Amino acid sequence: MRTRTRTTALATTVALAAGTLLAVTAQAAPAAGAGSRPTPATAVARADAALGAHAAELGLTDRQSRSVRDVLIDADGSQHVRYDRTFAGLPVLGGDLIVHLAPGGGYRGADRATTAAPTVRSTVPTVAADAAAAAAESALRTAVPGRTSVTPGAAPELVVDAGHGAARLAWRTTAAGQDYLGNPVARTVLTDATTGQLIDAWDGLETAAGDGASLYGGTVPLETTASGGSYQLKDPTRGATYTGDAANKTDLCLGSICLFRAPATVFTDADNHWGTGTTADRASAAVDAQYGTDTTWDYYKNVHGRSGIAGDGKGSYNRVHYGSNYNNAFWQDSCFCMTYGDGDGSTFGPLVALDVAGHEMSHGVTSRTAKLNYSGESGGLNEATSDIMGTLVEWYAANPADPGDYLIGEEIVKPGFGKPALRFMDQPSKDTKSADCWSSSVGGLDVHYSSGVANHFAFLLAEGSGARVVGGVAYNSPTCNGSTVTGIGRDKLGKIWYRALTTYMTSTTNYAGARTATLKAATDLYGAGSAEYAAVAAAWSAVAVN
């Protein structure tokens, strides 16, 4: 297919590469000229100085170190610097914090994942690493139904856990293996390193939880790379993002260390016209995956000023044809990649639909910003973020072959699935498992179902309550308090949610915290007395988050 598109405008958001380590010694902020825009280095120096001045109230001590995860500079020059912390050299879970600065560098405040002091008396574990590894492997077997093959050799990492009450020394262990069908499974387990008590556990793979996507994008534009008389499915205009063939193989990993990864052999083509639109041609699924990556990149860049997943202009990559009849798609931080199965053909087709691609790439954005925990209410917000942003990517594309809607994965499901979509944002409970309204038990649901509360909020905020037809699809969105909600549109929903995610949410944000974060975002964007602020408050109340 034809592959000429125009490149997009340069990003306006300033961000440091994820994982960049900067000196944490407080120093005077470099002087800025009158009216000049602060640089990331200036913002970090100012934030370091602010942390030094406010160390006591923020619980900072000499045994803690900090590293910058992200820097966000607003159009008016306001700065927001996000940090991760260590204690005595150990990563602190729940230690992340965001420093907010005025355009001139004045300290406005800070948001912390937890107010608990990330301090432990001893960093010497009583429970051996082998015991923690065994507990994680046992947890994986318990969590995955049927016979599970666990790969031996999980490597526990000693951490300070400040995200579950008083800080304590803990082992963080990811056990990996394969289910009875040969599909990859993983479980990350947090174990008290003094008592051996299980603290928390969550899926080691962030998935779209729907299993499937097919080739419904029609003929789409692609940017490729000429190479030796042929072409590679590699986009030089979007960070060298590419799509490769996994050859129906799977990964073999020991925790976070992979002994073997399924390949990602870059697709090539002789005439730069890719695929046939059918599964008979392996390149067809690659076209959908690459198109989804391109569109998601463009959405974040053109709408939110973010250049790439990490905000550093670097591309990720896709693997298609993963495993055999694999009914899932997932994002992995360890490879900075998206992986798509072919589906089993009866319940799902190839999992490469546009909203699935937007969903998976948005997991990457979350991992580089709020880094929402993948369990409890935070996990539901993590999944909802991907559903919300994936949906907005689909609307942004304006592709008549796959028009925008508020259904998740509607293109990938087959008759054998029994429902027209994976999830329904107007009334999440239509999938029979997701929650429409918040309750104290929501955090105990699987994260793909606790996400329903935020998905419902997002629909109400964008479109409003009650029966309506949007883009040719009929919806009927109830409210949990009997109120009537008036929507403010998809564009404003996207701006508010992205601002909240990148500026105010932390790894432990729950639904109450999400309400606060989005109200702060609405204030920043539209004003505290604005109709948008009132709509955000009303939409949260309508899903029982008060």
Secondary structure, 3 states (H helix, E strand, C coil): CCCCCCCCCCCCCCCCCCCCCCCCCCCCCCCCCCCCCCCHHHHHHHHHHHHHHCHHHHCCCCCEEEEEEEEEECCCCCEEEEEEEEECCEEEECCCEEEEECCCCCEEEEEECCCCCCCCCCCCCCCCHHHHHHHHHHHHHHHCCCCCEECCCCCCEEEEECCCCCCEEEEEEEEEEECCCCCEEEEEEEEECCCCCEEEEEECCEECCCCCCCCCCCCCCCCCEEECCEEECEECCCCCEEEEECCCCCCEEECCEEEECCCCEECEECCCCCCCCCCCCHHHHHHHHHHHHHHHHHHHHHHHCCCCCCCCCCCCEEEEEECCCCCCEEEECCCCEEEEECCCCCCECCCCCHHHHHHHHHHHHHHHCCCCCCCHHHHHHHHHHHHHHHHHHHHHHCCCCCCCCCEECCCCECHHHCCCCCEECCCHHHHCCCCCCCCCCHHHCCHHHHCHHHHHHHHHHHHECEEEEECCEEEEECCCCCCCCECCCHHHHHHHHHHHHHHCCCCCCCHHHHHHHHHHHHHHHHCCCCHHHHHHHHHHHHCCCC
